[in-house]
């Protein structure tokens, strides 16, 4: 995995928003197979953002 920089945070935030939109659409359509996977991806991206911010403070 490539090293992430502070400039990558907006891209990661956009990705989180895309995943949240997909989850809300699947709630409407009723196809719930991939919801858990998408929630896991959101959590993983949030952890990456936190790591970037921690490195910045140090």
Secondary structure, DSSP 8 states (H G I E B T S, - for coil): -----GGGHHHHHHHHHHHHHHHHHHHHHT--TTHHHHHHHHHHHHHHHHHHHHHHH-
